[in-house]
Amino acid sequence: MTTPGDAPPSLVSHTTDRVQGLTRESAHAHGAAFIIATHDARLTGRCDRVLNLPDGRLQCAPPPM
């Protein structure tokens, strides 16, 4: 299942946190994955896995602590 989405840049941080929490809960409950493209380091810090794309080359980031 693919669920595309885009968050407006004007979302306040508590709304962003709530949306991210709901997406994470849903993904874990249904054995699904969400692909999120973001520049928000706070958001990537809460992801199970992060992939970076510097200069068009895919890189795996170390797992979050």
C-alpha positions as CSV (number, residue, x, y, z in Angstrom):
1,M,0.0,0.0,0.0
2,T,1.3,3.4,-0.9
3,T,0.0,6.5,0.8
4,P,1.4,9.7,-0.8
5,G,1.2,12.9,1.3
6,D,2.6,16.3,1.6
7,A,2.6,18.5,4.7
8,P,2.2,22.2,4.2
9,P,5.3,24.1,5.5
10,S,3.0,26.1,7.8
11,L,2.0,23.2,10.0
12,V,2.8,24.0,13.6
13,S,5.1,21.6,15.4
14,H,2.5,20.0,17.7
15,T,0.3,19.2,14.7
16,T,3.3,17.7,12.9
17,D,4.1,15.6,16.0
18,R,0.5,14.3,16.2
19,V,0.3,13.5,12.5
20,Q,3.7,11.7,12.7
21,G,2.6,9.8,15.7
22,L,-0.6,8.6,14.1
23,T,1.2,7.6,10.9
24,R,3.8,5.6,12.9
25,E,1.1,3.9,15.0
26,S,-0.9,3.0,11.9
27,A,2.2,1.6,10.1
28,H,3.2,-0.6,13.0
29,A,-0.4,-1.8,13.6
30,H,-0.8,-2.8,9.9
31,G,2.7,-4.0,9.1
32,A,3.0,-1.1,6.6
33,A,5.6,1.5,5.8
34,F,5.4,5.2,5.2
35,I,7.8,7.0,2.9
36,I,8.4,10.5,4.1
37,A,10.4,13.1,2.2
38,T,11.5,15.9,4.6
39,H,14.2,18.3,5.6
40,D,12.9,18.3,9.2
41,A,15.6,16.6,11.4
42,R,13.1,16.3,14.3
43,L,10.9,14.1,12.1
44,T,13.7,11.9,10.8
45,G,14.9,11.4,14.4
46,R,11.6,9.6,15.2
47,C,11.7,7.3,12.1
48,D,12.6,3.6,12.2
49,R,14.8,4.0,9.2
50,V,16.2,6.9,7.4
51,L,17.6,7.0,3.8
52,N,19.5,10.1,2.5
53,L,19.9,11.2,-1.0
54,P,22.9,13.5,-1.2
55,D,23.9,14.4,-4.7
56,G,21.5,11.8,-6.1
57,R,23.1,8.9,-4.4
58,L,21.1,6.8,-1.9
59,Q,22.7,6.3,1.5
60,C,21.4,4.5,4.6
61,A,21.7,6.5,7.8
62,P,22.6,4.8,11.0
63,P,19.5,3.7,13.0
64,P,18.2,6.3,15.5
65,M,19.2,5.9,19.1
